[in-house]
Amino acid sequence: MQVSLIFPPAEMVQRYYKEMIYLAARTCYSEKSPQQIWDDLLSDSVKPEKVHSLIEHVIDSGHHSTIEHINFSFAISGVSRALSHQLVRHRIGIAFDQQSQRYVKYKDPLYVTPPTIEQSEEASEEFERFRDLSEEVYNRFLKLGVPAEDARFVFPNAVTTNLIMTVNLRQLMHMAGLRLCTLAQWEIRQMFKLIRKEMMAVSPYFGKLLVPKCVPLGCCDEKRNEDEHCRIRPHRNTVFKVFEDYKAGRLVHASPKDAS
Ligand SMILES: Cc1cc2nc3c(=O)[nH]c(=O)nc-3n(C[C@H](O)[C@H](O)[C@H](O)COP(=O)(O)OP(=O)(O)OC[C@H]3O[C@@H](n4cnc5c(N)ncnc54)[C@H](O)[C@@H]3O)c2cc1C
């Protein structure tokens, strides 16, 4: 799998992206026109700390229309169709273009092998056998004149695909919230770790905004984590229980060591 942030370049992110958010937020609260605010920003008459502090405020307070004004384009290659099917379920603030299995005739299809299959010799052999068979039937269909759009029906979910994804910061944070969660499917989670890495390389500020949803929420809301096997944040049941105990005066002091 390869993930590259292809646009904007780092210089553009560093010069204009926080400023764009500031512009959007400031337009809401200022008598000045957006043109005047932008001129102030470009002439460096607004201190970077002021820009930073306002964007921190709008992000923390959930005034998130302001962060829809900045977009990031990623080139994504070598991911499975199982992954891409999950990815394209995101509908808002995002655009995709994906390699077509109708127009591309695959001479040498590639596959993603899940680690759980790779770890077992027997499962790996079965996987290889199935891949070879589907490839063989695909090629036979093409020779018989079956169009690629129909021959592709024999490909497994494991076959790789390539996409371009352009997404605004609000939606990217939402997606990272879902897909960096330890309960997300492993391949898409891995992809979002790479997206985060790419973002960190151009801007640690924006990169650090890409976190599992429990981080800004302060607790985990996943039913499947009621046993708190993932300990990034406490489960909300625990938080509610502590709150109920607190309200009822039942809260006794316990050190973190006691709690474990
Ligand atoms: C761990 C996990 C397991 C999943 N399992 C399944 C599964 O088994 N089966 C399955 O079908 N899908 C599954 N999904 C996909 C999931 O149901 C969503 O379709 C997908 O995550 C897209 O997210 P979203 O709905 O937030 O849409 P986005 O397009 O990312 O939308 C962003 C936000 O905009 C708002 N929004 C978007 N569209 C509308 C609308 N039409 N009306 C009102 N508000 C809207 C919502 O607040 C939404 O959260 C799973 C996702 C995850 C993360």
PDBQT file of the ligand as one rigid body, heavy atoms in Angstrom, charges set to zero:
ROOT
HETATM    1  C1  LIG A 301     -16.005   0.100  12.292  1.00  0.00    +0.000 C 
HETATM    2  C2  LIG A 301     -17.013   0.268  11.187  1.00  0.00    +0.000 A 
HETATM    3  C3  LIG A 301     -17.844  -0.768  10.835  1.00  0.00    +0.000 A 
HETATM    4  C4  LIG A 301     -18.784  -0.625   9.791  1.00  0.00    +0.000 A 
HETATM    5  N1  LIG A 301     -19.583  -1.675   9.461  1.00  0.00    +0.000 NA
HETATM    6  C5  LIG A 301     -20.492  -1.546   8.462  1.00  0.00    +0.000 A 
HETATM    7  C6  LIG A 301     -21.362  -2.613   8.084  1.00  0.00    +0.000 A 
HETATM    8  O1  LIG A 301     -21.313  -3.691   8.650  1.00  0.00    +0.000 OA
HETATM    9  N2  LIG A 301     -22.252  -2.422   7.067  1.00  0.00    +0.000 N 
HETATM   10  C7  LIG A 301     -22.343  -1.220   6.423  1.00  0.00    +0.000 A 
HETATM   11  O2  LIG A 301     -23.175  -1.085   5.517  1.00  0.00    +0.000 OA
HETATM   12  N3  LIG A 301     -21.520  -0.195   6.743  1.00  0.00    +0.000 NA
HETATM   13  C8  LIG A 301     -20.619  -0.317   7.728  1.00  0.00    +0.000 A 
HETATM   14  N4  LIG A 301     -19.803   0.741   8.048  1.00  0.00    +0.000 N 
HETATM   15  C9  LIG A 301     -19.910   1.976   7.270  1.00  0.00    +0.000 C 
HETATM   16  C10 LIG A 301     -20.694   3.069   8.027  1.00  0.00    +0.000 C 
HETATM   17  O3  LIG A 301     -21.999   2.645   8.300  1.00  0.00    +0.000 OA
HETATM   18  C11 LIG A 301     -20.735   4.361   7.197  1.00  0.00    +0.000 C 
HETATM   19  O4  LIG A 301     -21.455   4.157   6.002  1.00  0.00    +0.000 OA
HETATM   20  C12 LIG A 301     -19.356   4.862   6.823  1.00  0.00    +0.000 C 
HETATM   21  O5  LIG A 301     -18.496   4.814   7.926  1.00  0.00    +0.000 OA
HETATM   22  C13 LIG A 301     -19.456   6.296   6.301  1.00  0.00    +0.000 C 
HETATM   23  O6  LIG A 301     -19.522   7.183   7.388  1.00  0.00    +0.000 OA
HETATM   24  P1  LIG A 301     -20.663   8.247   7.605  1.00  0.00    +0.000 P 
HETATM   25  O7  LIG A 301     -21.993   7.612   7.645  1.00  0.00    +0.000 OA
HETATM   26  O8  LIG A 301     -20.239   9.031   8.791  1.00  0.00    +0.000 OA
HETATM   27  O9  LIG A 301     -20.688   9.070   6.248  1.00  0.00    +0.000 OA
HETATM   28  P2  LIG A 301     -19.902  10.358   5.768  1.00  0.00    +0.000 P 
HETATM   29  O10 LIG A 301     -20.126  10.546   4.359  1.00  0.00    +0.000 OA
HETATM   30  O11 LIG A 301     -18.474  10.240   6.186  1.00  0.00    +0.000 OA
HETATM   31  O12 LIG A 301     -20.656  11.515   6.481  1.00  0.00    +0.000 OA
HETATM   32  C14 LIG A 301     -20.096  12.375   7.445  1.00  0.00    +0.000 C 
HETATM   33  C15 LIG A 301     -21.202  12.782   8.392  1.00  0.00    +0.000 C 
HETATM   34  O13 LIG A 301     -22.131  13.601   7.686  1.00  0.00    +0.000 OA
HETATM   35  C16 LIG A 301     -23.459  13.333   8.155  1.00  0.00    +0.000 C 
HETATM   36  N5  LIG A 301     -24.236  12.764   7.045  1.00  0.00    +0.000 N 
HETATM   37  C17 LIG A 301     -23.762  12.199   5.918  1.00  0.00    +0.000 A 
HETATM   38  N6  LIG A 301     -24.750  11.833   5.101  1.00  0.00    +0.000 NA
HETATM   39  C18 LIG A 301     -25.903  12.160   5.744  1.00  0.00    +0.000 A 
HETATM   40  C19 LIG A 301     -27.257  12.005   5.428  1.00  0.00    +0.000 A 
HETATM   41  N7  LIG A 301     -27.656  11.451   4.289  1.00  0.00    +0.000 N 
HETATM   42  N8  LIG A 301     -28.163  12.438   6.307  1.00  0.00    +0.000 NA
HETATM   43  C20 LIG A 301     -27.798  13.026   7.459  1.00  0.00    +0.000 A 
HETATM   44  N9  LIG A 301     -26.513  13.178   7.842  1.00  0.00    +0.000 NA
HETATM   45  C21 LIG A 301     -25.566  12.760   6.988  1.00  0.00    +0.000 A 
HETATM   46  C22 LIG A 301     -23.322  12.329   9.293  1.00  0.00    +0.000 C 
HETATM   47  O14 LIG A 301     -23.220  13.022  10.510  1.00  0.00    +0.000 OA
HETATM   48  C23 LIG A 301     -22.023  11.640   8.976  1.00  0.00    +0.000 C 
HETATM   49  O15 LIG A 301     -21.404  11.044  10.099  1.00  0.00    +0.000 OA
HETATM   50  C24 LIG A 301     -18.866   0.607   9.083  1.00  0.00    +0.000 A 
HETATM   51  C25 LIG A 301     -18.021   1.659   9.436  1.00  0.00    +0.000 A 
HETATM   52  C26 LIG A 301     -17.100   1.511  10.477  1.00  0.00    +0.000 A 
HETATM   53  C27 LIG A 301     -16.197   2.675  10.829  1.00  0.00    +0.000 C 
ENDROOT
TORSDOF 0
